[in-house]
Amino acid sequence: MEPTPEQSPHHAYPDHWEADVVLRDGGTARIRPITTDDAERLVSFYEQVSDESKYYRFFAPYPRLSDRDVHRFTHHDYVDRVGLAVTIGGEFIGTVRYDRIDDRGRPASAPADEAEVAFLVQDAHQGRGVASALLEHIAAVARERGIRRFAAEVLPANNKMIKVFRDGGYTQRRSFEDGSVHLTLDLEPTEKSLAVQRGREQRAEARSVQRLLAPGSVAVIGTGRTPGGVGRTVLRNLLAAGYTGRTYAVNRAFDEGLATLDGVPAHRSLGEIDEQVDLAVIAVPAHRVPEAVADCGEHGVQGLVVLSAGYAERGAEGRELQRELVRQARSYGMRIIGPNAFGIINTAETVRLNASLAPESPARGRIGLFTQSGAIGIALLSGLHRRGAGLSSFISAGNRADVSGNDFLQYSFEDPDTDVALLYLESLGNPRKFTRLARRTAAVKPVVVVKGARHSGTNPPGHAVPVSRIPDTTVSALMRQAGVIRVDTVTEMVDAGLLLAGQPLPAGPRVAILGNSESLGLLTYDACLAEGLRPRPPVDLTTAASPQDFRDALAEALADGTCDAVIVTAIPWVGENGEAETGDGQVLAEALTKAVAGGSAKPVAVVHVEIGGLAEALAAASSTAAPRPRTAASRTVSPEAGADRAAATAPEATNDRAGTTTPATAAARTGPTAPGPATATAALGTPASGTPADATADPETPPRPGRIPAYPAAERAVRALAEAVKYAQWRRQAAVPGKIPEFLDDTIDEAGAAALIEAQLATAPDPRGRPLSHDEARELLGRYGIDVRPTLPAPDPEAAIAAAARLGYPVALKTTAPHLRHRADLGGVRLDVADEEALRRAYGELTDLLGKPAELLPVVQAMAPRGVDTVVRASIDAAAGAILSFGLAGAPSELLGDTAHRLVPATDRDAAELIRSIRAAPVLFGWRGSAPVDTAALEELLLRLSRLVDDHPEVVSVALEPVVVAPQGLTVLGASVRLAPPPARSDVGPRRLPNY
């Protein structure tokens, strides 16, 4: 919307207040300021509001708006009088207005900081969270305009509106005056209001994805008249999966007499369908997509899967087409998966949706999968299929113009059918929000991520999102802080997902290894050491070991309190004639399953290796029986295992599982399985007949063991187990969150620092900000209890001698020229200068070696106690947010990249982990007999710096270098600070969908 000439030029139309939001039921709406052009919309909206709602708004019968009312409600100055509207399809469904008032309730202007607020929502849209969303946005607008409190008069019978105010989480006061409830809300965000806002966001966004994955009806728009083609393929896959809802084929080119296609109703447009269509799969050329979207919007479709290509992946013109597609869909309240998507899958027995190009729907399972690449999606579906694993849901988002990995995390967090979330991401549209959602989700179920496009520095074609400047190693560290399991390849993601979905989390890093090959056991042992695990010496059962020997050894290891996990290594055993004994895979699988049948709390993995000459023996053991839900996989994986896809994978419901499922729901989710011959892969936990042992299990019976994952290489199994160990440790620590020590509040002058920052930025004509001088940086850091040792300029020898006399010997003489700063290796630093004679000599040597004083900018500084030189930094990344970094000064951090990172605000636990997570950390703790340094003082420094950049986002960069950490205390010898207007944040303020 644009401002009209009637509106004050001093208060132009605030387009940054426009926002797309997800409502409580998962539909979308647009919030925007009301303008003078909205008169007809306002009148039409008011006519559709019930008399009761009008009475609650005006405290009297008010059947229609007068011309004066319409003028008043559509003319705003966007400062003292503001109105916002919620629109769907361009029409109002709700409005809110505030008017600034003085302490007597009369119209006022600034500096008055109170406003009267009033809402009105169409009855048909009440209960969708419209008023709650409006309250968030109008409160943010009011704060921006200097308003600190809202006052509202509500009739006692208007319980819905009272509940909106009460549940907002703001500090409020309530009184009863003249027959109405008088409410006053303090608009300063509180911990409660932020929690309420994020809780609503989570439920709404999860519901929006749930509506896409569990529609009651699906229309495929662009279904071809002849077999083949994208639309016809999706229709075929829907039918083959046994979709439980209604299905329609739509194509405007259908003959008028065509009634059905592939057994489903055929229509030329959605308008011909008499029933509600919940989901539309669009498979038409890009130039025809707008027409299809409009048809969907006008007929109440709830969501779209756009398979059509030709958008942002084609360049700037396509990117604008993509943005217009999103705007068009959201204007009708619809969310989009795509464009250029591969499709979606939901294996729930009550849905059985395969609205994708995948020819076979995966088996039911406990893994949720999100991918931004169709090709990677195909590879992941194929890999999981070969491994006999099942999925709960699958989304391939293509260009990810709307529904993103963040939405998938919101859905996965509360989805009872998902125990593990796997995500292949090529870009992060909102990294701050991603880490927040990932941390919350990882606290209850594992999140495994592969990040593509790690080193290109740009986003893949079609992904119009901010490019982060931080290196990939930093991204990985921040993901780890949030509990995300970051792996490098999709193969590793599948490996980790199988273990986490089928096995309990390990209690520690101690690993028992047993098997019938000494060499394979040693390989596994070495792999464990390389991954930081603590393996016990392998137990060699010898090549003569029988399945019963395996069972006994595994049962003994599971009962042993000195190990936390077990890896079984197995090679085929061969008979006296050199041929494989019949059924070895099946028999071994049954033996291992019986060993874990007691419901062990320790994870078990199997490593199987095909040794030359024995491949035939392994193949002879193949079969295709479907595995029992969440039971183990065997040491042999058969790519041809055709019925593996039918594996049902209901979870074992124990508290030690990665997920959080109850025994009753676990039994209820057990899906059907396909009969057939058995494979060694599927054999673990499956009776010889191929029928799941617990297909008719009583919900009250104890849970059965999860499926044991099998790996063709020791390194892969150990890497997956190591990730599970690290994740389990993070889960245990996350259960008791870290704290920001309260003692910091007594030594921090937040207001004084704010005043300094405001004064410094006021003198900076460059909107990019300015660096602070040494003295300015010292003063600002001092407000947060960070003392920087002073330096005195030494433009000539006499000035150096005077400075040393002032500071006291011994001193350091060093250059501060940018090309020599922190480069002691170039001879620009002289330490422990004991007296005037030595200082003169050092000054001469410095200038003779490196240049004139005017070039070197030498300074004198008092010597600090000996210790370990470290570097502490904090910086603001526009995409990721504030980041705290730590490393040893010099080569370890600069040459080897040995630097650790944490998101701000950092807790005491984050600070402790930060200094211990670098590879050179032993230097701080007494390496090779040296004295341990004062890590407590170092942790406090990290917390103080974290607090500074968190309190003042204008502090966009701080570098403390070097920080000399001694056995007692530390000394900050150098500091550089840069101030700038803070970058816009996408993770604060009222809820809104991103616009890519």
ChimeraX attribute file (.defattr): number of C-alpha atoms within 10 A of each C-alpha:
attribute: neighborCount
match mode: 1-to-1
recipient: residues
	/A:1	12
	/A:2	11
	/A:3	17
	/A:4	13
	/A:5	9
	/A:6	11
	/A:7	16
	/A:8	13
	/A:9	11
	/A:10	8
	/A:11	12
	/A:12	14
	/A:13	20
	/A:14	14
	/A:15	12
	/A:16	8
	/A:17	14
	/A:18	17
	/A:19	19
	/A:20	21
	/A:21	26
	/A:22	30
	/A:23	25
	/A:24	22
	/A:25	17
	/A:26	24
	/A:27	23
	/A:28	25
	/A:29	27
	/A:30	25
	/A:31	24
	/A:32	22
	/A:33	25
	/A:34	27
	/A:35	24
	/A:36	19
	/A:37	14
	/A:38	19
	/A:39	18
	/A:40	12
	/A:41	16
	/A:42	21
	/A:43	17
	/A:44	13
	/A:45	18
	/A:46	23
	/A:47	15
	/A:48	13
	/A:49	19
	/A:50	14
	/A:51	17
	/A:52	14
	/A:53	18
	/A:54	20
	/A:55	15
	/A:56	20
	/A:57	20
	/A:58	14
	/A:59	14
	/A:60	11
	/A:61	13
	/A:62	15
	/A:63	13
	/A:64	14
	/A:65	14
	/A:66	11
	/A:67	11
	/A:68	8
	/A:69	12
	/A:70	17
	/A:71	14
	/A:72	12
	/A:73	23
	/A:74	18
	/A:75	19
	/A:76	24
	/A:77	17
	/A:78	24
	/A:79	18
	/A:80	22
	/A:81	21
	/A:82	23
	/A:83	23
	/A:84	27
	/A:85	26
	/A:86	26
	/A:87	21
	/A:88	19
	/A:89	17
	/A:90	12
	/A:91	18
	/A:92	24
	/A:93	26
	/A:94	25
	/A:95	26
	/A:96	22
	/A:97	22
	/A:98	26
	/A:99	24
	/A:100	27
	/A:101	22
	/A:102	16
	/A:103	11
	/A:104	7
	/A:105	13
	/A:106	12
	/A:107	15
	/A:108	18
	/A:109	16
	/A:110	14
	/A:111	11
	/A:112	17
	/A:113	20
	/A:114	28
	/A:115	27
	/A:116	21
	/A:117	20
	/A:118	19
	/A:119	20
	/A:120	23
	/A:121	27
	/A:122	19
	/A:123	15
	/A:124	11
	/A:125	12
	/A:126	14
	/A:127	14
	/A:128	16
	/A:129	17
	/A:130	26
	/A:131	24
	/A:132	20
	/A:133	25
	/A:134	25
	/A:135	21
	/A:136	18
	/A:137	23
	/A:138	24
	/A:139	24
	/A:140	18
	/A:141	21
	/A:142	25
	/A:143	16
	/A:144	11
	/A:145	16
	/A:146	15
	/A:147	24
	/A:148	17
	/A:149	22
	/A:150	24
	/A:151	23
	/A:152	19
	/A:153	23
	/A:154	21
	/A:155	18
	/A:156	14
	/A:157	11
	/A:158	16
	/A:159	10
	/A:160	12
	/A:161	20
	/A:162	17
	/A:163	11
	/A:164	16
	/A:165	19
	/A:166	16
	/A:167	14
	/A:168	20
	/A:169	20
	/A:170	20
	/A:171	17
	/A:172	16
	/A:173	12
	/A:174	14
	/A:175	10
	/A:176	13
	/A:177	9
	/A:178	6
	/A:179	10
	/A:180	16
	/A:181	18
	/A:182	17
	/A:183	19
	/A:184	21
	/A:185	21
	/A:186	18
	/A:187	22
	/A:188	14
	/A:189	16
	/A:190	13
	/A:191	10
	/A:192	14
	/A:193	18
	/A:194	17
	/A:195	13
	/A:196	16
	/A:197	20
	/A:198	15
	/A:199	11
	/A:200	19
	/A:201	22
	/A:202	22
	/A:203	19
	/A:204	25
	/A:205	27
	/A:206	25
	/A:207	22
	/A:208	28
	/A:209	25
	/A:210	18
	/A:211	19
	/A:212	26
	/A:213	24
	/A:214	21
	/A:215	20
	/A:216	17
	/A:217	18
	/A:218	27
	/A:219	28
	/A:220	27
	/A:221	28
	/A:222	27
	/A:223	30
	/A:224	22
	/A:225	17
	/A:226	8
	/A:227	12
	/A:228	12
	/A:229	13
	/A:230	20
	/A:231	28
	/A:232	23
	/A:233	20
	/A:234	26
	/A:235	28
	/A:236	20
	/A:237	21
	/A:238	26
	/A:239	19
	/A:240	15
	/A:241	20
	/A:242	15
	/A:243	24
	/A:244	17
	/A:245	16
	/A:246	16
	/A:247	22
	/A:248	22
	/A:249	29
	/A:250	27
	/A:251	21
	/A:252	14
	/A:253	13
	/A:254	19
	/A:255	12
	/A:256	10
	/A:257	8
	/A:258	12
	/A:259	13
	/A:260	12
	/A:261	19
	/A:262	12
	/A:263	11
	/A:264	14
	/A:265	16
	/A:266	27
	/A:267	25
	/A:268	18
	/A:269	18
	/A:270	27
	/A:271	12
	/A:272	10
	/A:273	16
	/A:274	8
	/A:275	11
	/A:276	15
	/A:277	22
	/A:278	23
	/A:279	27
	/A:280	28
	/A:281	28
	/A:282	28
	/A:283	27
	/A:284	21
	/A:285	12
	/A:286	21
	/A:287	11
	/A:288	13
	/A:289	18
	/A:290	15
	/A:291	11
	/A:292	19
	/A:293	24
	/A:294	16
	/A:295	15
	/A:296	27
	/A:297	23
	/A:298	12
	/A:299	18
	/A:300	16
	/A:301	25
	/A:302	25
	/A:303	32
	/A:304	24
	/A:305	27
	/A:306	26
	/A:307	26
	/A:308	24
	/A:309	20
	/A:310	18
	/A:311	24
	/A:312	23
	/A:313	20
	/A:314	12
	/A:315	12
	/A:316	13
	/A:317	12
	/A:318	17
	/A:319	22
	/A:320	13
	/A:321	17
	/A:322	26
	/A:323	18
	/A:324	13
	/A:325	22
	/A:326	21
	/A:327	17
	/A:328	17
	/A:329	25
	/A:330	25
	/A:331	21
	/A:332	27
	/A:333	25
	/A:334	28
	/A:335	27
	/A:336	26
	/A:337	27
	/A:338	29
	/A:339	30
	/A:340	27
	/A:341	25
	/A:342	27
	/A:343	25
	/A:344	23
	/A:345	28
	/A:346	27
	/A:347	27
	/A:348	20
	/A:349	16
	/A:350	11
	/A:351	18
	/A:352	25
	/A:353	27
	/A:354	29
	/A:355	31
	/A:356	27
	/A:357	24
	/A:358	20
	/A:359	15
	/A:360	16
	/A:361	27
	/A:362	29
	/A:363	28
	/A:364	29
	/A:365	32
	/A:366	31
	/A:367	27
	/A:368	27
	/A:369	27
	/A:370	22
	/A:371	28
	/A:372	27
	/A:373	22
	/A:374	20
	/A:375	12
	/A:376	14
	/A:377	24
	/A:378	16
	/A:379	14
	/A:380	20
	/A:381	21
	/A:382	17
	/A:383	17
	/A:384	22
	/A:385	25
	/A:386	19
	/A:387	26
	/A:388	33
	/A:389	33
	/A:390	29
	/A:391	30
	/A:392	27
	/A:393	28
	/A:394	26
	/A:395	32
	/A:396	31
	/A:397	29
	/A:398	28
	/A:399	28
	/A:400	24
	/A:401	28
	/A:402	24
	/A:403	21
	/A:404	28
	/A:405	28
	/A:406	22
	/A:407	21
	/A:408	26
	/A:409	27
	/A:410	24
	/A:411	24
	/A:412	27
	/A:413	26
	/A:414	18
	/A:415	15
	/A:416	17
	/A:417	25
	/A:418	26
	/A:419	30
	/A:420	31
	/A:421	29
	/A:422	27
	/A:423	25
	/A:424	23
	/A:425	18
	/A:426	20
	/A:427	24
	/A:428	22
	/A:429	25
	/A:430	20
	/A:431	22
	/A:432	20
	/A:433	17
	/A:434	22
	/A:435	21
	/A:436	14
	/A:437	21
	/A:438	27
	/A:439	21
	/A:440	17
	/A:441	23
	/A:442	25
	/A:443	23
	/A:444	18
	/A:445	25
	/A:446	30
	/A:447	27
	/A:448	25
	/A:449	24
	/A:450	20
	/A:451	19
	/A:452	18
	/A:453	13
	/A:454	17
	/A:455	8
	/A:456	8
	/A:457	13
	/A:458	17
	/A:459	18
	/A:460	17
	/A:461	14
	/A:462	23
	/A:463	21
	/A:464	23
	/A:465	18
	/A:466	17
	/A:467	16
	/A:468	20
	/A:469	12
	/A:470	16
	/A:471	11
	/A:472	15
	/A:473	15
	/A:474	17
	/A:475	19
	/A:476	18
	/A:477	19
	/A:478	20
	/A:479	22
	/A:480	20
	/A:481	21
	/A:482	24
	/A:483	27
	/A:484	24
	/A:485	23
	/A:486	20
	/A:487	19
	/A:488	12
	/A:489	14
	/A:490	21
	/A:491	16
	/A:492	20
	/A:493	21
	/A:494	22
	/A:495	23
	/A:496	27
	/A:497	29
	/A:498	28
	/A:499	27
	/A:500	31
	/A:501	32
	/A:502	34
	/A:503	29
	/A:504	27
	/A:505	27
	/A:506	27
	/A:507	18
	/A:508	19
	/A:509	22
	/A:510	18
	/A:511	27
	/A:512	24
	/A:513	27
	/A:514	27
	/A:515	27
	/A:516	23
	/A:517	20
	/A:518	18
	/A:519	13
	/A:520	24
	/A:521	24
	/A:522	17
	/A:523	15
	/A:524	26
	/A:525	24
	/A:526	16
	/A:527	20
	/A:528	25
	/A:529	12
	/A:530	14
	/A:531	16
	/A:532	13
	/A:533	21
	/A:534	17
	/A:535	22
	/A:536	16
	/A:537	13
	/A:538	23
	/A:539	19
	/A:540	19
	/A:541	18
	/A:542	14
	/A:543	15
	/A:544	12
	/A:545	15
	/A:546	17
	/A:547	18
	/A:548	16
	/A:549	18
	/A:550	23
	/A:551	20
	/A:552	16
	/A:553	21
	/A:554	26
	/A:555	18
	/A:556	12
	/A:557	23
	/A:558	24
	/A:559	13
	/A:560	11
	/A:561	9
	/A:562	13
	/A:563	21
	/A:564	23
	/A:565	26
	/A:566	23
	/A:567	27
	/A:568	26
	/A:569	32
	/A:570	27
	/A:571	20
	/A:572	24
	/A:573	21
	/A:574	16
	/A:575	11
	/A:576	8
	/A:577	7
	/A:578	11
	/A:579	14
	/A:580	20
	/A:581	17
	/A:582	14
	/A:583	18
	/A:584	21
	/A:585	32
	/A:586	26
	/A:587	19
	/A:588	24
	/A:589	31
	/A:590	23
	/A:591	22
	/A:592	27
	/A:593	26
	/A:594	19
	/A:595	22
	/A:596	25
	/A:597	16
	/A:598	14
	/A:599	17
	/A:600	19
	/A:601	21
	/A:602	22
	/A:603	27
	/A:604	30
	/A:605	29
	/A:606	27
	/A:607	26
	/A:608	23
	/A:609	19
	/A:610	18
	/A:611	11
	/A:612	7
	/A:613	10
	/A:614	18
	/A:615	13
	/A:616	12
	/A:617	22
	/A:618	26
	/A:619	17
	/A:620	18
	/A:621	23
	/A:622	24
	/A:623	25
	/A:624	23
	/A:625	31
	/A:626	35
	/A:627	35
	/A:628	32
	/A:629	35
	/A:630	30
	/A:631	29
	/A:632	33
	/A:633	32
	/A:634	31
	/A:635	31
	/A:636	30
	/A:637	22
	/A:638	21
	/A:639	14
	/A:640	13
	/A:641	23
	/A:642	19
	/A:643	24
	/A:644	31
	/A:645	26
	/A:646	24
	/A:647	30
	/A:648	30
	/A:649	31
	/A:650	33
	/A:651	34
	/A:652	31
	/A:653	23
	/A:654	19
	/A:655	13
	/A:656	18
	/A:657	24
	/A:658	29
	/A:659	27
	/A:660	19
	/A:661	19
	/A:662	17
	/A:663	20
	/A:664	15
	/A:665	17
	/A:666	22
	/A:667	25
	/A:668	15
	/A:669	20
	/A:670	24
	/A:671	21
	/A:672	19
	/A:673	24
	/A:674	19
	/A:675	15
	/A:676	16
	/A:677	18
	/A:678	26
	/A:679	32
	/A:680	30
	/A:681	32
	/A:682	36
	/A:683	34
	/A:684	33
	/A:685	31
	/A:686	26
	/A:687	18
	/A:688	15
	/A:689	13
	/A:690	22
	/A:691	18
	/A:692	25
	/A:693	16
	/A:694	15
	/A:695	16
	/A:696	10
	/A:697	16
	/A:698	13
	/A:699	14
	/A:700	10
	/A:701	11
	/A:702	16
	/A:703	23
	/A:704	28
	/A:705	28
	/A:706	33
	/A:707	34
	/A:708	28
	/A:709	31
	/A:710	29
	/A:711	24
	/A:712	16
	/A:713	17
	/A:714	26
	/A:715	19
	/A:716	19
	/A:717	26
	/A:718	27
	/A:719	21
	/A:720	23
	/A:721	29
	/A:722	22
	/A:723	21
	/A:724	27
	/A:725	22
	/A:726	19
	/A:727	25
	/A:728	23
	/A:729	17
	/A:730	18
	/A:731	20
	/A:732	12
	/A:733	13
	/A:734	18
	/A:735	10
	/A:736	8
	/A:737	11
	/A:738	14
	/A:739	11
	/A:740	19
	/A:741	12
	/A:742	8
	/A:743	8
	/A:744	15
	/A:745	13
	/A:746	9
	/A:747	14
	/A:748	19
	/A:749	16
	/A:750	15
	/A:751	11
	/A:752	13
	/A:753	20
	/A:754	16
	/A:755	11
	/A:756	15
	/A:757	19
	/A:758	14
	/A:759	11
	/A:760	17
	/A:761	18
	/A:762	11
	/A:763	10
	/A:764	14
	/A:765	9
	/A:766	10
	/A:767	9
	/A:768	12
	/A:769	20
	/A:770	17
	/A:771	18
	/A:772	17
	/A:773	13
	/A:774	15
	/A:775	14
	/A:776	16
	/A:777	18
	/A:778	20
	/A:779	17
	/A:780	22
	/A:781	22
	/A:782	16
	/A:783	19
	/A:784	22
	/A:785	19
	/A:786	22
	/A:787	18
	/A:788	20
	/A:789	15
	/A:790	16
	/A:791	21
	/A:792	18
	/A:793	17
	/A:794	24
	/A:795	16
	/A:796	18
	/A:797	18
	/A:798	13
	/A:799	15
	/A:800	23
	/A:801	19
	/A:802	15
	/A:803	21
	/A:804	27
	/A:805	14
	/A:806	11
	/A:807	17
	/A:808	14
	/A:809	18
	/A:810	18
	/A:811	22
	/A:812	21
	/A:813	27
	/A:814	28
	/A:815	27
	/A:816	18
	/A:817	15
	/A:818	11
	/A:819	9
	/A:820	18
	/A:821	16
	/A:822	19
	/A:823	15
	/A:824	14
	/A:825	9
	/A:826	11
	/A:827	14
	/A:828	22
	/A:829	20
	/A:830	18
	/A:831	17
	/A:832	15
	/A:833	21
	/A:834	15
	/A:835	15
	/A:836	18
	/A:837	11
	/A:838	12
	/A:839	26
	/A:840	17
	/A:841	12
	/A:842	20
	/A:843	22
	/A:844	14
	/A:845	15
	/A:846	22
	/A:847	18
	/A:848	11
	/A:849	12
	/A:850	15
	/A:851	11
	/A:852	14
	/A:853	20
	/A:854	12
	/A:855	14
	/A:856	22
	/A:857	17
	/A:858	26
	/A:859	23
	/A:860	25
	/A:861	23
	/A:862	23
	/A:863	20
	/A:864	20
	/A:865	14
	/A:866	13
	/A:867	21
	/A:868	19
	/A:869	20
	/A:870	22
	/A:871	21
	/A:872	24
	/A:873	21
	/A:874	26
	/A:875	22
	/A:876	22
	/A:877	16
	/A:878	20
	/A:879	22
	/A:880	25
	/A:881	22
	/A:882	22
	/A:883	24
	/A:884	25
	/A:885	22
	/A:886	24
	/A:887	27
	/A:888	27
	/A:889	20
	/A:890	18
	/A:891	11
	/A:892	16
	/A:893	18
	/A:894	12
	/A:895	8
	/A:896	10
	/A:897	14
	/A:898	19
	/A:899	24
	/A:900	22
	/A:901	27
	/A:902	26
	/A:903	23
	/A:904	22
	/A:905	18
	/A:906	23
	/A:907	21
	/A:908	17
	/A:909	15
	/A:910	24
	/A:911	26
	/A:912	18
	/A:913	16
	/A:914	23
	/A:915	25
	/A:916	18
	/A:917	17
	/A:918	19
	/A:919	16
	/A:920	17
	/A:921	16
	/A:922	14
	/A:923	16
	/A:924	23
	/A:925	17
	/A:926	13
	/A:927	12
	/A:928	8
	/A:929	8
	/A:930	12
	/A:931	14
	/A:932	18
	/A:933	21
	/A:934	18
	/A:935	21
	/A:936	14
	/A:937	17
	/A:938	23
	/A:939	19
	/A:940	19
	/A:941	21
	/A:942	27
	/A:943	23
	/A:944	23
	/A:945	25
	/A:946	26
	/A:947	21
	/A:948	27
	/A:949	22
	/A:950	18
	/A:951	15
	/A:952	15
	/A:953	19
	/A:954	21
	/A:955	23
	/A:956	24
	/A:957	20
	/A:958	23
	/A:959	18
	/A:960	20
	/A:961	22
	/A:962	20
	/A:963	25
	/A:964	22
	/A:965	24
	/A:966	22
	/A:967	19
	/A:968	14
	/A:969	15
	/A:970	24
	/A:971	23
	/A:972	22
	/A:973	20
	/A:974	20
	/A:975	24
	/A:976	19
	/A:977	23
	/A:978	18
	/A:979	22
	/A:980	20
	/A:981	15
	/A:982	15
	/A:983	14
	/A:984	11
	/A:985	13
	/A:986	20
	/A:987	15
	/A:988	11
	/A:989	15
	/A:990	21
	/A:991	21
	/A:992	20
	/A:993	16
	/A:994	16
	/A:995	14
	/A:996	16
